[in-house]
Amino acid sequence: MMVAHKVDAIVLLVAQRIEGDLILETTCRDYDHYIELPDVVTYNGVMCGKTGWSSDRNYACYKSNAMIARKVSV
C-alpha cells in the first residue's frame, strides 16, 4: 500500500540573491493566506523571515536580512 505523508513546507516561485541577501517568493492569495504562512523558513540552510506581500502580484516575500530571534528554553 502506498502512503502519502504531509510535508510542512511551502513551494517557492523565486529564490535569488540580491546584494548578498537571499530573497524568496511564494504564492499568496490574500491577507488571510499571508498570516497563515510561516513567519520563518529555511532554504539551503539559510533562515529567512516573512517581510511582506503583494496583493497586486499575489506573492509573499521572505528575506535573509529579516531580524529573527529564536525561542530559548530555560
ROVO-38907 format. One record per atom (N, C-alpha, C, O, CB): residue number from 0; residue in three letters; atom name; x, y negated, z. Coordinates in steps of 0.001 Angstrom, whole numbers, plus 500000, padded with zeros to 6 digits. Each point is the difference from the previous one (the first is absolute). Glycine has a CB too. Layout:
+-----+-----+------+--------+--------+--------+
:   n : res : atom :     px :     py :     pz :
+-----+-----+------+--------+--------+--------+
: NUM : Ala :   CA :      X :      Y :      Z :
...
+-----+-----+------+--------+--------+--------+
***
This chain:
+-----+-----+------+--------+--------+--------+
:   n : res : atom :     px :     py :     pz :
+-----+-----+------+--------+--------+--------+
:   0 : Met :    N : 500836 : 501173 : 500000 :
:   0 : Met :   CA : 499164 : 498827 : 500000 :
:   0 : Met :    C : 500889 : 498753 : 500000 :
:   0 : Met :    O : 500972 : 499923 : 500752 :
:   0 : Met :   CB : 497184 : 501332 : 500462 :
:   1 : Met :    N : 501507 : 497787 : 497951 :
:   1 : Met :   CA : 500732 : 498733 : 499946 :
:   1 : Met :    C : 499381 : 499022 : 500994 :
:   1 : Met :    O : 498780 : 499928 : 500142 :
:   1 : Met :   CB : 501824 : 500454 : 497421 :
:   2 : Val :    N : 500256 : 498867 : 503121 :
:   2 : Val :   CA : 499541 : 499047 : 500997 :
:   2 : Val :    C : 500612 : 498644 : 499688 :
:   2 : Val :    O : 501199 : 499898 : 499737 :
:   2 : Val :   CB : 498558 : 501921 : 502012 :
:   3 : Ala :    N : 499430 : 497155 : 498280 :
:   3 : Ala :   CA : 500486 : 498636 : 499812 :
:   3 : Ala :    C : 500202 : 499368 : 501370 :
:   3 : Ala :    O : 499195 : 500204 : 500909 :
:   3 : Ala :   CB : 499611 : 499585 : 496855 :
:   4 : His :    N : 502258 : 499453 : 502379 :
:   4 : His :   CA : 500286 : 499321 : 501259 :
:   4 : His :    C : 499989 : 498502 : 499766 :
:   4 : His :    O : 500537 : 499515 : 499004 :
:   4 : His :   CB : 500835 : 502437 : 501816 :
:   5 : Lys :    N : 498020 : 497320 : 500093 :
:   5 : Lys :   CA : 499968 : 498540 : 499928 :
:   5 : Lys :    C : 501390 : 499450 : 500282 :
:   5 : Lys :    O : 500661 : 500430 : 500945 :
:   5 : Lys :   CB : 496918 : 499535 : 499774 :
:   6 : Val :    N : 502863 : 499097 : 498475 :
:   6 : Val :   CA : 501288 : 499339 : 500188 :
:   6 : Val :    C : 499719 : 498552 : 500388 :
:   6 : Val :    O : 499277 : 499291 : 499299 :
:   6 : Val :   CB : 501897 : 502243 : 499014 :
:   7 : Asp :    N : 499392 : 498039 : 502789 :
:   7 : Asp :   CA : 499808 : 498629 : 500468 :
:   7 : Asp :    C : 500975 : 499098 : 499244 :
:   7 : Asp :    O : 501122 : 499766 : 500448 :
:   7 : Asp :   CB : 498117 : 501026 : 501862 :
:   8 : Ala :    N : 500314 : 498705 : 496536 :
:   8 : Ala :   CA : 500875 : 499204 : 499128 :
:   8 : Ala :    C : 499147 : 499088 : 499126 :
:   8 : Ala :    O : 498782 : 500163 : 499918 :
:   8 : Ala :   CB : 502970 : 501671 : 500072 :
:   9 : Ile :    N : 498892 : 497212 : 499363 :
:   9 : Ile :   CA : 499326 : 499158 : 499017 :
:   9 : Ile :    C : 500711 : 500161 : 498660 :
:   9 : Ile :    O : 501182 : 500338 : 499951 :
:   9 : Ile :   CB : 498090 : 498003 : 501840 :
:  10 : Val :    N : 500008 : 501417 : 497141 :
:  10 : Val :   CA : 500572 : 500056 : 498658 :
:  10 : Val :    C : 500481 : 498597 : 499636 :
:  10 : Val :    O : 499259 : 499026 : 500133 :
:  10 : Val :   CB : 499216 : 502913 : 499183 :
:  11 : Leu :    N : 502762 : 497970 : 500227 :
:  11 : Leu :   CA : 500578 : 498706 : 499640 :
:  11 : Leu :    C : 499834 : 499710 : 498518 :
:  11 : Leu :    O : 500123 : 500893 : 499161 :
:  11 : Leu :   CB : 501518 : 499352 : 502694 :
:  12 : Leu :    N : 498081 : 498504 : 497836 :
:  12 : Leu :   CA : 499955 : 499526 : 498615 :
:  12 : Leu :    C : 501348 : 499423 : 499592 :
:  12 : Leu :    O : 500419 : 500109 : 498848 :
:  12 : Leu :   CB : 497125 : 499412 : 501380 :
:  13 : Val :    N : 503130 : 499858 : 500753 :
:  13 : Val :   CA : 501278 : 499330 : 499748 :
:  13 : Val :    C : 500924 : 500241 : 501186 :
:  13 : Val :    O : 499569 : 499951 : 501152 :
:  13 : Val :   CB : 499305 : 498279 : 497418 :
:  14 : Ala :    N : 502381 : 502027 : 501147 :
:  14 : Ala :   CA : 501064 : 500047 : 501001 :
:  14 : Ala :    C : 501216 : 499365 : 499342 :
:  14 : Ala :    O : 500604 : 500582 : 499100 :
:  14 : Ala :   CB : 498480 : 501542 : 502055 :
:  15 : Gln :    N : 501272 : 496675 : 499300 :
:  15 : Gln :   CA : 501116 : 499285 : 499369 :
:  15 : Gln :    C : 500750 : 499181 : 501037 :
:  15 : Gln :    O : 499469 : 499687 : 501065 :
:  15 : Gln :   CB : 499277 : 500218 : 496759 :
:  16 : Arg :    N : 502471 : 499759 : 501857 :
:  16 : Arg :   CA : 500806 : 499134 : 500858 :
:  16 : Arg :    C : 500056 : 498608 : 499373 :
:  16 : Arg :    O : 500278 : 499841 : 498812 :
:  16 : Arg :   CB : 501106 : 502134 : 502016 :
:  17 : Ile :    N : 498343 : 497031 : 500005 :
:  17 : Ile :   CA : 500087 : 498604 : 499581 :
:  17 : Ile :    C : 500852 : 499287 : 501036 :
:  17 : Ile :    O : 499641 : 499940 : 501176 :
:  17 : Ile :   CB : 498079 : 500105 : 497648 :
:  18 : Glu :    N : 503413 : 499414 : 500733 :
:  18 : Glu :   CA : 500952 : 499303 : 500868 :
:  18 : Glu :    C : 500338 : 500847 : 501224 :
:  18 : Glu :    O : 500101 : 499479 : 501111 :
:  18 : Glu :   CB : 498994 : 498312 : 498103 :
:  19 : Gly :    N : 501080 : 503515 : 500582 :
:  19 : Gly :   CA : 500405 : 500904 : 501061 :
:  19 : Gly :    C : 498869 : 500579 : 500833 :
:  19 : Gly :    O : 500222 : 500952 : 500749 :
:  19 : Gly :   CB : 501831 : 497773 : 499301 :
:  20 : Asp :    N : 496745 : 500730 : 499842 :
:  20 : Asp :   CA : 498861 : 500505 : 500770 :
:  20 : Asp :    C : 499211 : 501004 : 499177 :
:  20 : Asp :    O : 499787 : 499804 : 498804 :
:  20 : Asp :   CB : 500088 : 498034 : 502466 :
:  21 : Leu :    N : 499688 : 503247 : 499380 :
:  21 : Leu :   CA : 499173 : 500992 : 499345 :
:  21 : Leu :    C : 498554 : 499526 : 500041 :
:  21 : Leu :    O : 499489 : 499649 : 501063 :
:  21 : Leu :   CB : 502111 : 502216 : 499566 :
:  22 : Ile :    N : 497744 : 498124 : 498222 :
:  22 : Ile :   CA : 498608 : 499584 : 499862 :
:  22 : Ile :    C : 499202 : 501199 : 499507 :
:  22 : Ile :    O : 500356 : 500624 : 499000 :
:  22 : Ile :   CB : 500298 : 496956 : 500516 :
:  23 : Leu :    N : 498262 : 502737 : 501194 :
:  23 : Leu :   CA : 499121 : 501096 : 499611 :
:  23 : Leu :    C : 498599 : 499451 : 499773 :
:  23 : Leu :    O : 499545 : 499118 : 500729 :
:  23 : Leu :   CB : 501845 : 502550 : 500575 :
:  24 : Glu :    N : 497928 : 498858 : 497682 :
:  24 : Glu :   CA : 498611 : 499613 : 499749 :
:  24 : Glu :    C : 499151 : 501250 : 499864 :
:  24 : Glu :    O : 500428 : 501002 : 499427 :
:  24 : Glu :   CB : 500305 : 496868 : 499437 :
:  25 : Thr :    N : 498044 : 502057 : 501678 :
:  25 : Thr :   CA : 499034 : 501092 : 499892 :
:  25 : Thr :    C : 498626 : 499411 : 499708 :
:  25 : Thr :    O : 499772 : 498813 : 500232 :
:  25 : Thr :   CB : 501573 : 502636 : 501362 :
:  26 : Thr :    N : 497743 : 499367 : 497901 :
:  26 : Thr :   CA : 498665 : 499503 : 499690 :
:  26 : Thr :    C : 499271 : 499588 : 501271 :
:  26 : Thr :    O : 500202 : 500580 : 501067 :
:  26 : Thr :   CB : 499721 : 500893 : 496909 :
:  27 : Cys :    N : 499221 : 497508 : 501888 :
:  27 : Cys :   CA : 499231 : 499494 : 501132 :
:  27 : Cys :    C : 498727 : 499368 : 499451 :
:  27 : Cys :    O : 500049 : 498950 : 499360 :
:  27 : Cys :   CB : 502054 : 500651 : 502037 :
:  28 : Arg :    N : 496764 : 501035 : 498853 :
:  28 : Arg :   CA : 498717 : 499559 : 499444 :
:  28 : Arg :    C : 499533 : 498654 : 500544 :
:  28 : Arg :    O : 499572 : 499119 : 499255 :
:  28 : Arg :   CB : 499843 : 503262 : 500477 :
:  29 : Asp :    N : 500682 : 497487 : 501597 :
:  29 : Asp :   CA : 499459 : 498820 : 500672 :
:  29 : Asp :    C : 500602 : 499882 : 501397 :
:  29 : Asp :    O : 500879 : 500779 : 500371 :
:  29 : Asp :   CB : 496971 : 499410 : 498310 :
:  30 : Tyr :    N : 501679 : 498844 : 502086 :
:  30 : Tyr :   CA : 500570 : 499777 : 501327 :
:  30 : Tyr :    C : 499785 : 501195 : 500923 :
:  30 : Tyr :    O : 500891 : 500346 : 500775 :
:  30 : Tyr :   CB : 498719 : 497213 : 498926 :
:  31 : Asp :    N : 499234 : 503071 : 500229 :
:  31 : Asp :   CA : 499737 : 501174 : 500840 :
:  31 : Asp :    C : 501002 : 501114 : 499714 :
:  31 : Asp :    O : 500470 : 500667 : 500922 :
:  31 : Asp :   CB : 497096 : 498731 : 499140 :
:  32 : His :    N : 502760 : 500804 : 498671 :
:  32 : His :   CA : 501001 : 500993 : 499625 :
:  32 : His :    C : 501374 : 499570 : 500522 :
:  32 : His :    O : 500767 : 500827 : 500492 :
:  32 : His :   CB : 497893 : 499795 : 497446 :
:  33 : Tyr :    N : 501644 : 498084 : 501953 :
:  33 : Tyr :   CA : 501286 : 499469 : 500462 :
:  33 : Tyr :    C : 500230 : 500290 : 501484 :
:  33 : Tyr :    O : 501085 : 500442 : 500379 :
:  33 : Tyr :   CB : 498752 : 497760 : 497886 :
:  34 : Ile :    N : 499161 : 501555 : 502573 :
:  34 : Ile :   CA : 500204 : 500209 : 501435 :
:  34 : Ile :    C : 500082 : 501482 : 500356 :
:  34 : Ile :    O : 500499 : 500341 : 501072 :
:  34 : Ile :   CB : 498293 : 497521 : 499362 :
:  35 : Glu :    N : 500731 : 503028 : 498693 :
:  35 : Glu :   CA : 500116 : 501440 : 500228 :
:  35 : Glu :    C : 501368 : 500554 : 499614 :
:  35 : Glu :    O : 500382 : 501074 : 500465 :
:  35 : Glu :   CB : 497178 : 499099 : 499149 :
:  36 : Leu :    N : 503181 : 499111 : 499543 :
:  36 : Leu :   CA : 501332 : 500458 : 499589 :
:  36 : Leu :    C : 500947 : 499983 : 501193 :
:  36 : Leu :    O : 499813 : 499202 : 500918 :
:  36 : Leu :   CB : 499800 : 499930 : 496744 :
:  37 : Pro :    N : 501405 : 501738 : 502343 :
:  37 : Pro :   CA : 500956 : 499989 : 501114 :
:  37 : Pro :    C : 500767 : 498682 : 500066 :
:  37 : Pro :    O : 500283 : 499380 : 498975 :
:  37 : Pro :   CB : 499931 : 503105 : 500826 :
:  38 : Asp :    N : 500120 : 497096 : 501425 :
:  38 : Asp :   CA : 500738 : 498752 : 500187 :
:  38 : Asp :    C : 501450 : 500130 : 499575 :
:  38 : Asp :    O : 500606 : 499029 : 499548 :
:  38 : Asp :   CB : 497873 : 500402 : 502323 :
:  39 : Val :    N : 502089 : 501774 : 498273 :
:  39 : Val :   CA : 501395 : 500245 : 499651 :
:  39 : Val :    C : 500102 : 501311 : 499240 :
:  39 : Val :    O : 499372 : 500992 : 500369 :
:  39 : Val :   CB : 501421 : 497725 : 501653 :
:  40 : Val :    N : 500005 : 501280 : 496911 :
:  40 : Val :   CA : 500280 : 501219 : 499239 :
:  40 : Val :    C : 501513 : 500110 : 499824 :
:  40 : Val :    O : 500726 : 499019 : 500159 :
:  40 : Val :   CB : 497025 : 500863 : 498623 :
:  41 : Thr :    N : 502709 : 501312 : 500891 :
:  41 : Thr :   CA : 501405 : 500173 : 499649 :
:  41 : Thr :    C : 500086 : 500501 : 498571 :
:  41 : Thr :    O : 499162 : 500781 : 499550 :
:  41 : Thr :   CB : 501462 : 499697 : 502854 :
:  42 : Tyr :    N : 500392 : 499068 : 496894 :
:  42 : Tyr :   CA : 500247 : 500415 : 498624 :
:  42 : Tyr :    C : 501494 : 500219 : 499851 :
:  42 : Tyr :    O : 500787 : 499067 : 500162 :
:  42 : Tyr :   CB : 497190 : 499656 : 498955 :
:  43 : Asn :    N : 502416 : 502501 : 500577 :
:  43 : Asn :   CA : 501417 : 500356 : 499902 :
:  43 : Asn :    C : 500783 : 499559 : 501236 :
:  43 : Asn :    O : 501123 : 499508 : 499897 :
:  43 : Asn :   CB : 498708 : 500309 : 497616 :
:  44 : Gly :    N : 499552 : 500368 : 503662 :
:  44 : Gly :   CA : 500664 : 499687 : 501261 :
:  44 : Gly :    C : 499959 : 498545 : 500417 :
:  44 : Gly :    O : 500561 : 499651 : 501039 :
:  44 : Gly :   CB : 500874 : 502220 : 498464 :
:  45 : Val :    N : 497919 : 497261 : 499722 :
:  45 : Val :   CA : 499924 : 498572 : 500323 :
:  45 : Val :    C : 498593 : 499684 : 500518 :
:  45 : Val :    O : 499003 : 500294 : 499342 :
:  45 : Val :   CB : 502749 : 499141 : 498886 :
:  46 : Met :    N : 498188 : 499960 : 502967 :
:  46 : Met :   CA : 498704 : 499601 : 500557 :
:  46 : Met :    C : 499553 : 498682 : 499382 :
:  46 : Met :    O : 500782 : 499058 : 499870 :
:  46 : Met :   CB : 499740 : 502134 : 502289 :
:  47 : Cys :    N : 498193 : 498765 : 497460 :
:  47 : Cys :   CA : 499421 : 498796 : 499412 :
:  47 : Cys :    C : 498697 : 499675 : 500715 :
:  47 : Cys :    O : 499206 : 500898 : 500280 :
:  47 : Cys :   CB : 501859 : 499606 : 497479 :
:  48 : Gly :    N : 498710 : 498229 : 502537 :
:  48 : Gly :   CA : 498782 : 499551 : 500665 :
:  48 : Gly :    C : 499018 : 499417 : 499005 :
:  48 : Gly :    O : 500382 : 499402 : 498994 :
:  48 : Gly :   CB : 500925 : 500154 : 503075 :
:  49 : Lys :    N : 497420 : 500633 : 498235 :
:  49 : Lys :   CA : 498929 : 499449 : 499154 :
:  49 : Lys :    C : 500022 : 498483 : 500126 :
:  49 : Lys :    O : 499988 : 499464 : 501108 :
:  49 : Lys :   CB : 498581 : 502627 : 499170 :
:  50 : Thr :    N : 501463 : 497220 : 498586 :
:  50 : Thr :   CA : 500160 : 498540 : 500035 :
:  50 : Thr :    C : 498876 : 499229 : 499328 :
:  50 : Thr :    O : 499923 : 498784 : 500176 :
:  50 : Thr :   CB : 502485 : 501615 : 499851 :
:  51 : Gly :    N : 496725 : 500244 : 499220 :
:  51 : Gly :   CA : 498918 : 499264 : 499366 :
:  51 : Gly :    C : 499311 : 500805 : 498931 :
:  51 : Gly :    O : 500393 : 501126 : 499694 :
:  51 : Gly :   CB : 500808 : 496797 : 500789 :
:  52 : Trp :    N : 497749 : 501478 : 498944 :
:  52 : Trp :   CA : 499273 : 500666 : 498928 :
:  52 : Trp :    C : 499483 : 498964 : 499018 :
:  52 : Trp :    O : 499839 : 498829 : 500344 :
:  52 : Trp :   CB : 499517 : 503052 : 501200 :
:  53 : Ser :    N : 500389 : 498551 : 497250 :
:  53 : Ser :   CA : 499472 : 499136 : 498943 :
:  53 : Ser :    C : 498639 : 500517 : 499576 :
:  53 : Ser :    O : 499883 : 501103 : 499466 :
:  53 : Ser :   CB : 502447 : 498318 : 499744 :
:  54 : Ser :    N : 496644 : 499781 : 501030 :
:  54 : Ser :   CA : 498657 : 500389 : 499562 :
:  54 : Ser :    C : 499855 : 499831 : 498483 :
:  54 : Ser :    O : 499127 : 500615 : 499387 :
:  54 : Ser :   CB : 499947 : 498716 : 502866 :
:  55 : Asp :    N : 501777 : 499841 : 497146 :
:  55 : Asp :   CA : 499951 : 499811 : 498545 :
:  55 : Asp :    C : 500555 : 501208 : 499262 :
:  55 : Asp :    O : 499442 : 500425 : 498988 :
:  55 : Asp :   CB : 500780 : 497114 : 501348 :
:  56 : Arg :    N : 500895 : 503023 : 500177 :
:  56 : Arg :   CA : 500650 : 501137 : 499331 :
:  56 : Arg :    C : 499725 : 501336 : 500679 :
:  56 : Arg :    O : 500431 : 501043 : 499508 :
:  56 : Arg :   CB : 501333 : 497395 : 499755 :
:  57 : Asn :    N : 497524 : 501543 : 501859 :
:  57 : Asn :   CA : 499632 : 501213 : 500745 :
:  57 : Asn :    C : 501224 : 500822 : 500420 :
:  57 : Asn :    O : 500088 : 501188 : 499692 :
:  57 : Asn :   CB : 497758 : 498856 : 499042 :
:  58 : Tyr :    N : 503094 : 499320 : 501970 :
:  58 : Tyr :   CA : 501151 : 500722 : 500526 :
:  58 : Tyr :    C : 500373 : 499452 : 501373 :
:  58 : Tyr :    O : 499734 : 498842 : 500320 :
:  58 : Tyr :   CB : 501091 : 501606 : 497338 :
:  59 : Ala :    N : 499795 : 500408 : 503141 :
:  59 : Ala :   CA : 500559 : 499600 : 501291 :
:  59 : Ala :    C : 501512 : 500098 : 499889 :
:  59 : Ala :    O : 500524 : 500806 : 499232 :
:  59 : Ala :   CB : 497416 : 499989 : 502056 :
:  60 : Cys :    N : 502754 : 498383 : 499480 :
:  60 : Cys :   CA : 501449 : 499915 : 499913 :
:  60 : Cys :    C : 500643 : 500363 : 501327 :
:  60 : Cys :    O : 499507 : 499636 : 501068 :
:  60 : Cys :   CB : 500277 : 498603 : 497176 :
:  61 : Tyr :    N : 501324 : 502484 : 501672 :
:  61 : Tyr :   CA : 500851 : 500334 : 501136 :
:  61 : Tyr :    C : 501407 : 499495 : 499677 :
:  61 : Tyr :    O : 500448 : 500086 : 498857 :
:  61 : Tyr :   CB : 498140 : 501974 : 501763 :
:  62 : Lys :    N : 502112 : 497405 : 500405 :
:  62 : Lys :   CA : 501351 : 499494 : 499779 :
:  62 : Lys :    C : 500937 : 500476 : 501109 :
:  62 : Lys :    O : 499610 : 500134 : 501160 :
:  62 : Lys :   CB : 499447 : 497852 : 497657 :
:  63 : Ser :    N : 502196 : 502265 : 500784 :
:  63 : Ser :   CA : 500998 : 500451 : 500969 :
:  63 : Ser :    C : 500457 : 498876 : 500917 :
:  63 : Ser :    O : 500578 : 500266 : 501054 :
:  63 : Ser :   CB : 500161 : 501445 : 497309 :
:  64 : Asn :    N : 499014 : 497036 : 501259 :
:  64 : Asn :   CA : 500422 : 498888 : 500854 :
:  64 : Asn :    C : 498930 : 499605 : 501016 :
:  64 : Asn :    O : 500161 : 499003 : 500704 :
:  64 : Asn :   CB : 501264 : 500192 : 497425 :
:  65 : Ala :    N : 497475 : 501578 : 501960 :
:  65 : Ala :   CA : 498972 : 499745 : 501004 :
:  65 : Ala :    C : 500586 : 500292 : 501388 :
:  65 : Ala :    O : 500828 : 500896 : 500161 :
:  65 : Ala :   CB : 497309 : 499684 : 498183 :
:  66 : Met :    N : 501430 : 498665 : 502631 :
:  66 : Met :   CA : 500467 : 500207 : 501370 :
:  66 : Met :    C : 499218 : 501173 : 500609 :
:  66 : Met :    O : 498787 : 499912 : 500189 :
:  66 : Met :   CB : 501820 : 497609 : 500064 :
:  67 : Ile :    N : 500093 : 503565 : 500049 :
:  67 : Ile :   CA : 499373 : 501227 : 500497 :
:  67 : Ile :    C : 500589 : 500330 : 501367 :
:  67 : Ile :    O : 501218 : 499989 : 500176 :
:  67 : Ile :   CB : 498400 : 500870 : 497458 :
:  68 : Ala :    N : 499523 : 499431 : 503320 :
:  68 : Ala :   CA : 500443 : 500424 : 501331 :
:  68 : Ala :    C : 499429 : 501392 : 500268 :
:  68 : Ala :    O : 498849 : 500280 : 499666 :
:  68 : Ala :   CB : 501267 : 497304 : 501178 :
:  69 : Arg :    N : 500689 : 503278 : 499754 :
:  69 : Arg :   CA : 499560 : 501354 : 500342 :
:  69 : Arg :    C : 499493 : 500046 : 501435 :
:  69 : Arg :    O : 500517 : 499317 : 500884 :
:  69 : Arg :   CB : 501139 : 501649 : 497487 :
:  70 : Lys :    N : 497323 : 499854 : 501837 :
:  70 : Lys :   CA : 499476 : 500237 : 501338 :
:  70 : Lys :    C : 501027 : 500814 : 500787 :
:  70 : Lys :    O : 500590 : 500937 : 499463 :
:  70 : Lys :   CB : 497004 : 498985 : 499693 :
:  71 : Val :    N : 502621 : 499725 : 502106 :
:  71 : Val :   CA : 500988 : 500686 : 500818 :
:  71 : Val :    C : 499282 : 500669 : 501170 :
:  71 : Val :    O : 499183 : 499378 : 500678 :
:  71 : Val :   CB : 502632 : 498964 : 498656 :
:  72 : Ser :    N : 498500 : 502931 : 500893 :
:  72 : Ser :   CA : 499460 : 500720 : 501171 :
:  72 : Ser :    C : 500944 : 499805 : 501172 :
:  72 : Ser :    O : 501217 : 500122 : 499860 :
:  72 : Ser :   CB : 497647 : 501600 : 498666 :
:  73 : Val :    N : 500564 : 497975 : 502628 :
:  73 : Val :   CA : 500836 : 499807 : 501195 :
:  73 : Val :    C : 499701 : 501048 : 501040 :
:  73 : Val :    O : 500606 : 499997 : 501072 :
:  73 : Val :   CB : 499484 : 497564 : 498481 :
+-----+-----+------+--------+--------+--------+
***
